[in-house]
Amino acid sequence: MKEQQNGLNSSNGLNGSNRCLLHCCVIALILLFTIHYSLFTAYAEKVYIDITSPAVRKLPIAIQGFIGGSEISDIVKNDLTFTGLFDCIDEAAHIERPEQPFNPNNWKGLGVELVVKGMVVRGKDLNVVVSAYDVSEGREILKKEYSAPAELLRPISHSIANDIYKTLTGQQGIFRTKIAFVGEREGKKELYLMDWDGHRMHGLGITGGILLSPRWSSDGTKMIYSAERNRSWDIYLLDMNEMRERNIVRLNGLNMAGNFFPNNKEFVFSSSKDGKSNIHIGDTLSMKGWKLISSPWIDVSPAVSPDGNNVLFVSNRSGSPQVYIADKDGSGIRRLTFEGAYNTSPVWSPRGDRIAFVRMISGKNQIFIMKPDGTGVMQLTDKGNNEEPSFSPDGRYIAFTSDRDGSKGIYLMRSNGEDQKRITPKGLKATCPAWSP
């Protein structure tokens, strides 16, 4: 029998200064997705890098400094280098100058397979023309013109990197995505938003005594999170278009947000309203909810699979916290983790083919990855405490929290554990990363 639960149908606006800031953020986001570009030539019939291959090799490329805007080409180079799919040849080795016409003979001896050139014209707006050349075939495979306000220099650079990435791999890049997280300065916790690489960071004006577990809807229009305010642990929903917050779960006890179902309407959460923590489903439209998994044990940290057919959760029903999986109706519960006395914080990859989770080893929390059946377990981190993994929308990268350098911050790594780096400043305590769609 489903137990109906009423949420709180309240809608809270933000104060004037925060509302102004948030509207500016919305405008910037809109501009980000309306960067004007004209497509002159693009050939997509050849895939230069098969990213699904287990033996993929790095593609040697040359990104020449853009005439009139080398900071843009530097961002493009940094984006592509982080993927681990490209070997960007040092500019000191370039024979051909950026202002010279492309000549494949200048690059063959260096082993370069792709050359990127660009020109930036600065006026009221930034106007950038970018060309990419196939060295072996001696032809232009991509040419685009971009135009955007000067303050969107970084978004326009990420757009260029995305287009090059898609031309070479046939897949969408992640360079225009965002990461939400909880930041803390002088004891004040606030919800923040930043570009995937840590730049253009800003607070959203959403605060609380404690903030936890921000989670995006798959269409990027909503975010849910848990907050402790006035001694009440509730779950809130933030409309990313209107930048309005609603309290959607107010029940007795501790209420912790999980993630959305694929319909972007229903979501999972845990609640201790009955004195023990159970897994529930809530509906953001009807403001109703019902129990999904009820047991005598502590069941927390629910996570819905991308297809909506399964739910991960953590339970102590075996005597210690372990990761379990259930069918979407709460039936068919089976255990996934068997090693270690503490396994928690499971999250799905966007394709549902892998699960990242946290395991305690020698008193430290480390991030692991496994297949949905619990096999193929691999440790990804080993320095400091590492927690709260969140996959990029293509599943190739993971954002996470680490204290390895003395203060908690947001780090990135490839999903195989390579190239781990901090992207938030040390002066800001940063936790709970959530990668946008």
C-alpha positions as CSV (number, residue, x, y, z in Angstrom):
1,M,0.0,0.0,0.0
2,K,1.3,3.4,-0.9
3,E,1.5,5.9,1.9
4,Q,0.6,9.4,0.7
5,Q,2.7,12.2,2.2
6,N,2.1,15.9,1.7
7,G,4.9,18.3,1.0
8,L,4.9,22.0,1.7
9,N,3.4,24.0,-1.2
10,S,5.4,27.2,-0.6
11,S,7.2,29.3,-3.1
12,N,10.0,31.5,-1.9
13,G,11.5,34.4,-3.9
14,L,15.0,35.6,-3.3
15,N,16.0,39.1,-2.0
16,G,16.5,41.9,-4.5
17,S,20.3,41.8,-4.8
18,N,20.4,38.0,-5.1
19,R,17.5,38.1,-7.6
20,C,19.4,40.6,-9.7
21,L,22.6,38.4,-9.6
22,L,20.6,35.3,-10.5
23,H,18.9,37.0,-13.4
24,C,22.3,38.0,-14.7
25,C,23.3,34.4,-14.4
26,V,20.3,33.3,-16.4
27,I,21.0,35.9,-19.1
28,A,24.6,34.7,-19.3
29,L,23.4,31.1,-19.6
30,I,21.0,32.1,-22.3
31,L,23.8,33.9,-24.2
32,L,25.9,30.9,-23.7
33,F,23.5,28.8,-25.7
34,T,22.9,31.5,-28.3
35,I,26.4,32.2,-29.3
36,H,26.0,32.9,-33.0
37,Y,28.1,30.9,-35.4
38,S,28.0,30.2,-39.2
39,L,28.9,26.8,-40.6
40,F,30.9,27.1,-43.7
41,T,32.4,23.6,-44.0
42,A,32.3,20.6,-41.8
43,Y,33.0,17.0,-42.7
44,A,31.7,14.4,-40.3
45,E,32.1,11.2,-42.3
46,K,35.5,10.3,-40.8
47,V,35.9,9.5,-37.1
48,Y,39.4,10.4,-36.1
49,I,39.2,9.0,-32.6
50,D,36.9,6.1,-31.6
51,I,36.4,6.9,-27.9
52,T,34.6,3.6,-27.4
53,S,37.8,1.6,-28.2
54,P,39.7,0.2,-25.2
55,A,43.0,0.8,-27.0
56,V,42.4,4.4,-28.2
57,R,45.6,6.3,-28.8
58,K,46.2,10.0,-28.4
59,L,45.8,12.0,-31.6
60,P,48.7,14.4,-32.3
61,I,47.3,17.8,-33.0
62,A,48.6,21.4,-33.3
63,I,46.5,24.3,-31.9
64,Q,48.2,27.4,-33.1
65,G,47.8,30.7,-31.2
66,F,44.8,32.5,-32.6
67,I,45.7,35.7,-34.2
68,G,44.4,38.5,-32.1
69,G,43.3,36.2,-29.2
70,S,45.7,33.6,-28.0
71,E,43.8,33.4,-24.7
72,I,41.0,31.7,-26.7
73,S,43.3,29.1,-28.3
74,D,44.9,28.5,-24.8
75,I,41.4,27.6,-23.4
76,V,40.7,25.3,-26.4
77,K,44.0,23.6,-25.9
78,N,43.4,23.1,-22.2
79,D,39.9,21.7,-22.8
80,L,41.1,19.2,-25.4
81,T,44.2,18.2,-23.4
82,F,42.2,17.3,-20.3
83,T,40.3,14.6,-22.3
84,G,43.4,12.5,-22.6
85,L,42.5,11.9,-26.2
86,F,44.8,14.5,-27.8
87,D,48.5,15.2,-27.7
88,C,48.9,18.9,-28.3
89,I,52.3,19.5,-29.9
90,D,54.3,22.3,-28.2
91,E,54.2,25.6,-30.2
92,A,58.0,25.8,-30.2
93,A,58.0,22.9,-32.5
94,H,55.7,24.5,-35.1
95,I,57.4,25.3,-38.4
96,E,54.4,27.1,-39.8
97,R,53.4,30.4,-38.2
98,P,49.8,31.1,-37.3
99,E,49.5,33.8,-39.9
100,Q,50.7,31.5,-42.7
101,P,48.4,29.5,-44.9
102,F,48.0,25.9,-44.0
103,N,50.6,23.6,-45.7
104,P,50.4,19.9,-44.9
105,N,54.1,19.5,-45.7
106,N,55.0,21.7,-42.7
107,W,53.3,19.2,-40.4
108,K,53.9,15.7,-41.7
109,G,57.4,15.6,-40.3
110,L,56.2,16.4,-36.8
111,G,53.6,13.6,-36.9
112,V,50.8,16.0,-36.5
113,E,47.4,14.8,-37.8
114,L,45.3,17.9,-37.2
115,V,46.0,21.6,-37.3
116,V,43.7,24.3,-35.8
117,K,44.1,27.9,-36.8
118,G,42.0,30.9,-35.7
119,M,41.6,34.7,-36.0
120,V,39.9,37.0,-33.5
121,V,38.4,40.4,-34.3
122,R,37.5,42.5,-31.3
123,G,34.8,45.2,-31.5
124,K,31.5,45.5,-29.8
125,D,31.5,41.7,-29.9
126,L,34.1,39.0,-30.2
127,N,34.2,37.6,-33.7
128,V,36.2,34.4,-34.1
129,V,36.9,32.4,-37.3
130,V,38.3,28.9,-36.7
131,S,39.6,26.3,-39.2
132,A,40.7,22.7,-38.6
133,Y,42.8,20.9,-41.2
134,D,43.4,17.2,-41.8
135,V,47.2,16.9,-42.5
136,S,47.2,13.5,-44.2
137,E,44.4,14.5,-46.6
138,G,45.5,18.2,-46.9
139,R,42.0,19.5,-46.5
140,E,40.0,21.8,-44.3
141,I,37.5,19.6,-42.3
142,L,36.0,22.4,-40.1
143,K,35.4,26.1,-40.5
144,K,33.1,28.1,-38.3
145,E,32.6,31.7,-37.4
146,Y,31.5,32.6,-33.8
147,S,30.2,35.9,-32.5
148,A,29.4,36.7,-28.9
149,P,29.7,39.6,-26.3
150,A,33.3,40.0,-25.1
151,E,32.4,38.9,-21.6
152,L,31.6,35.5,-22.9
153,L,35.2,34.8,-24.0
154,R,35.4,31.6,-22.1
155,P,32.0,30.2,-23.2
156,I,32.9,31.0,-26.9
157,S,36.2,29.2,-26.3
158,H,34.5,26.2,-24.9
159,S,32.1,26.2,-27.8
160,I,35.1,26.0,-30.2
161,A,36.5,23.1,-28.2
162,N,33.2,21.3,-28.4
163,D,33.0,21.6,-32.1
164,I,36.5,20.4,-32.7
165,Y,35.8,17.5,-30.3
166,K,32.6,16.5,-32.1
167,T,34.3,16.7,-35.5
168,L,37.1,14.4,-34.4
169,T,35.1,11.9,-32.3
170,G,31.5,12.1,-33.5
171,Q,30.4,12.7,-29.9
172,Q,29.3,15.8,-27.9
173,G,31.9,17.5,-25.7
174,I,31.4,18.5,-22.1
175,F,33.1,21.9,-22.3
176,R,29.9,24.0,-22.0
177,T,28.6,22.1,-18.9
178,K,28.4,23.4,-15.4
179,I,29.1,22.1,-11.9
180,A,27.0,23.0,-9.0
181,F,28.5,22.6,-5.5
182,V,28.2,23.8,-1.9
183,G,30.7,26.5,-0.9
184,E,31.6,27.7,2.5
185,R,33.3,31.0,3.5
186,E,33.6,32.1,7.2
187,G,31.0,29.5,8.2
188,K,28.4,30.5,5.7
189,K,27.2,27.8,3.3
190,E,25.9,28.7,-0.2
191,L,25.0,27.0,-3.4
192,Y,27.5,27.9,-6.2
193,L,27.7,27.4,-9.9
194,M,30.9,27.3,-12.1
195,D,32.0,26.2,-15.5
196,W,33.2,22.6,-15.8
197,D,36.8,23.8,-15.4
198,G,36.2,25.9,-12.3
199,H,36.1,29.3,-13.9
200,R,33.3,31.9,-13.8
201,M,32.3,30.8,-10.3
202,H,29.5,32.6,-8.6
203,G,27.1,32.1,-5.7
204,L,23.4,31.6,-6.3
205,G,22.1,33.2,-3.1
206,I,20.8,29.9,-1.8
207,T,22.0,29.4,1.8
208,G,21.3,27.2,4.8
209,G,22.8,26.1,8.1
210,I,23.7,23.0,6.2
211,L,23.4,22.4,2.4
212,L,23.8,18.9,0.9
213,S,23.2,16.8,-2.2
214,P,22.4,19.2,-5.1
215,R,21.1,17.1,-8.0
216,W,20.1,18.3,-11.5
217,S,17.2,17.2,-13.6
218,S,18.2,15.5,-16.8
219,D,16.9,18.5,-18.8
220,G,18.9,21.0,-16.7
221,T,15.9,23.1,-15.8
222,K,15.6,22.1,-12.1
223,M,17.8,21.2,-9.1
224,I,16.9,19.6,-5.8
225,Y,18.9,19.7,-2.6
226,S,18.7,19.2,1.1
227,A,19.0,22.1,3.5
228,E,18.8,22.6,7.3
229,R,17.0,25.8,8.2
230,N,15.5,26.7,11.5
231,R,16.2,23.2,12.8
232,S,14.2,21.5,10.0
233,W,15.9,19.2,7.5
234,D,13.9,19.7,4.3
235,I,14.3,19.2,0.5
236,Y,14.0,22.1,-1.8
237,L,13.6,22.5,-5.6
238,L,15.2,25.4,-7.5
239,D,13.8,26.3,-10.9
240,M,16.8,27.2,-12.9
241,N,14.9,29.3,-15.4
242,E,12.9,31.5,-13.0
243,M,15.5,31.1,-10.2
244,R,12.7,30.5,-7.6
245,E,13.0,28.0,-4.8
246,R,10.3,25.8,-3.4
247,N,10.2,23.6,-0.3
248,I,8.9,20.3,-1.6
249,V,9.6,17.9,1.3
250,R,8.9,19.0,4.9
251,L,8.6,15.9,7.1
252,N,9.7,15.1,10.6
253,G,13.2,13.8,10.9
254,L,16.1,14.0,8.4
255,N,15.2,14.3,4.7
256,M,17.9,13.8,2.2
257,A,17.6,14.4,-1.6
258,G,18.4,11.7,-4.1
259,N,18.1,12.3,-7.8
260,F,15.3,12.7,-10.4
261,F,13.6,9.9,-12.4
262,P,14.0,10.3,-16.2
263,N,10.6,12.1,-16.3
264,N,12.2,15.0,-14.4
265,K,9.1,15.1,-12.2
266,E,9.5,12.3,-9.7
267,F,12.6,12.0,-7.5
268,V,13.9,9.7,-4.8
269,F,14.9,10.7,-1.2
270,S,15.5,9.2,2.2
271,S,13.5,10.2,5.2
272,S,13.6,9.3,8.9
273,K,10.1,10.6,9.6
274,D,9.1,7.2,11.2
275,G,12.2,7.0,13.4
276,K,14.3,5.0,10.9
277,S,15.5,6.0,7.5
278,N,13.5,4.6,4.5
279,I,13.6,5.3,0.8
280,H,10.8,7.3,-0.7
281,I,9.6,8.7,-4.0
282,G,8.3,12.3,-4.3
283,D,6.5,14.2,-7.0
284,T,7.4,17.8,-7.7
285,L,4.1,18.6,-9.3
286,S,1.5,16.8,-7.1
287,M,3.6,17.4,-4.0
288,K,2.8,13.8,-2.9
289,G,5.1,11.0,-2.0
290,W,5.2,7.3,-1.1
291,K,7.5,4.8,0.4
292,L,9.6,2.8,-2.1
293,I,11.7,0.7,0.3
294,S,10.7,0.2,3.9
295,S,12.7,-2.0,6.3
296,P,13.8,-2.3,9.9
297,W,17.3,-1.1,8.9
298,I,18.8,2.2,7.9
299,D,18.4,2.8,4.1
300,V,19.8,6.0,2.7
301,S,21.5,7.6,-0.4
302,P,19.1,6.5,-3.2
303,A,20.0,7.0,-6.8
304,V,17.8,6.3,-9.8
305,S,19.3,4.7,-12.9
306,P,19.3,6.7,-16.1
307,D,16.6,4.5,-17.6
308,G,14.5,4.7,-14.4
309,N,14.4,0.9,-14.0
310,N,16.6,0.5,-10.9
311,V,17.4,2.3,-7.7
312,L,20.7,2.1,-5.8
313,F,20.8,2.7,-2.1
314,V,23.0,2.2,1.0
315,S,21.8,-0.1,3.8
316,N,23.2,-1.5,7.0
317,R,21.0,-4.6,6.7
318,S,24.1,-6.8,6.4
319,G,25.6,-5.3,9.6
320,S,27.6,-2.5,7.9
321,P,26.9,0.2,5.2
322,Q,26.9,-1.5,1.8
323,V,25.5,-0.7,-1.7
324,Y,22.3,-2.4,-2.8
325,I,20.2,-2.3,-5.9
326,A,16.5,-2.7,-6.3
327,D,13.9,-2.7,-9.1
328,K,12.0,0.5,-9.7
329,D,9.1,-0.7,-7.6
330,G,11.4,-1.5,-4.6
331,S,11.4,-5.2,-5.2
332,G,14.3,-7.5,-6.2
333,I,16.8,-6.1,-3.7
334,R,20.3,-7.5,-4.0
335,R,23.6,-6.6,-2.6
336,L,26.4,-5.2,-4.8
337,T,29.4,-4.5,-2.5
338,F,31.0,-7.3,-0.4
339,E,34.5,-6.0,0.3
340,G,35.1,-3.4,3.0
341,A,33.1,-2.5,6.0
342,Y,31.9,0.9,4.7
343,N,30.6,1.5,1.2
344,T,28.4,4.4,0.4
345,S,27.4,7.3,-1.9
346,P,26.6,5.3,-5.1
347,V,26.0,7.2,-8.4
348,W,25.2,6.0,-11.9
349,S,27.1,6.9,-15.0
350,P,24.8,8.6,-17.6
351,R,24.6,5.4,-19.7
352,G,24.0,3.3,-16.7
353,D,26.9,1.0,-17.5
354,R,29.0,1.9,-14.4
355,I,28.5,2.9,-10.7
356,A,30.9,5.1,-8.8
357,F,30.9,4.8,-5.0
358,V,32.9,5.5,-1.8
359,R,34.7,2.8,0.2
360,M,36.6,3.4,3.4
361,I,40.2,2.0,3.4
362,S,42.5,2.3,6.4
363,G,40.3,5.1,7.8
364,K,40.2,7.1,4.6
365,N,37.4,7.4,2.1
366,Q,38.3,6.5,-1.5
367,I,36.3,6.5,-4.8
368,F,35.8,3.2,-6.6
369,I,33.9,2.2,-9.7
370,M,32.1,-1.0,-10.7
371,K,29.7,-2.5,-13.1
372,P,26.0,-2.6,-12.3
373,D,26.2,-6.2,-11.3
374,G,28.9,-5.4,-8.7
375,T,31.8,-6.9,-10.8
376,G,34.8,-5.0,-12.2
377,V,35.6,-3.0,-9.0
378,M,38.5,-0.6,-9.5
379,Q,39.9,2.0,-7.1
380,L,40.3,5.5,-8.6
381,T,41.8,7.6,-5.7
382,D,44.4,7.0,-3.0
383,K,45.4,10.4,-1.5
384,G,43.5,12.0,1.4
385,N,39.7,11.5,1.8
386,N,37.8,11.4,-1.5
387,E,34.0,11.5,-1.6
388,E,30.8,12.6,-3.4
389,P,31.5,11.4,-7.0
390,S,29.5,12.9,-9.8
391,F,29.8,11.8,-13.5
392,S,30.1,14.2,-16.4
393,P,27.2,14.0,-18.9
394,D,29.2,11.8,-21.3
395,G,30.4,9.6,-18.4
396,R,34.1,10.1,-19.2
397,Y,35.0,12.2,-16.2
398,I,34.1,12.4,-12.5
399,A,33.9,15.4,-10.2
400,F,34.5,14.7,-6.5
401,T,35.4,16.2,-3.1
402,S,38.9,15.7,-1.7
403,D,40.8,17.1,1.3
404,R,44.2,15.8,0.0
405,D,45.9,19.2,0.2
406,G,44.5,20.2,3.6
407,S,41.2,21.8,2.7
408,K,38.1,20.4,1.0
409,G,37.8,21.3,-2.6
410,I,36.3,20.1,-5.9
411,Y,38.5,17.9,-8.1
412,L,38.1,16.4,-11.5
413,M,39.5,13.2,-12.9
414,R,38.9,10.9,-15.9
415,S,36.7,8.0,-15.1
416,N,39.7,5.7,-15.0
417,G,41.3,7.8,-12.2
418,E,43.8,9.6,-14.4
419,D,44.7,13.3,-14.4
420,Q,43.2,14.3,-11.0
421,K,43.3,18.1,-10.4
422,R,41.7,20.6,-8.1
423,I,39.4,23.2,-9.8
424,T,38.2,25.3,-6.8
425,P,40.4,27.8,-4.9
426,K,41.8,26.8,-1.5
427,G,40.2,29.8,0.2
428,L,36.8,28.3,-0.4
429,K,35.7,25.1,1.3
430,A,33.9,23.3,-1.5
431,T,31.9,20.0,-1.3
432,C,29.0,18.1,-2.9
433,P,29.7,18.6,-6.7
434,A,26.9,18.0,-9.1
435,W,27.7,17.9,-12.8
436,S,25.0,19.4,-15.1
437,P,23.5,17.6,-18.1
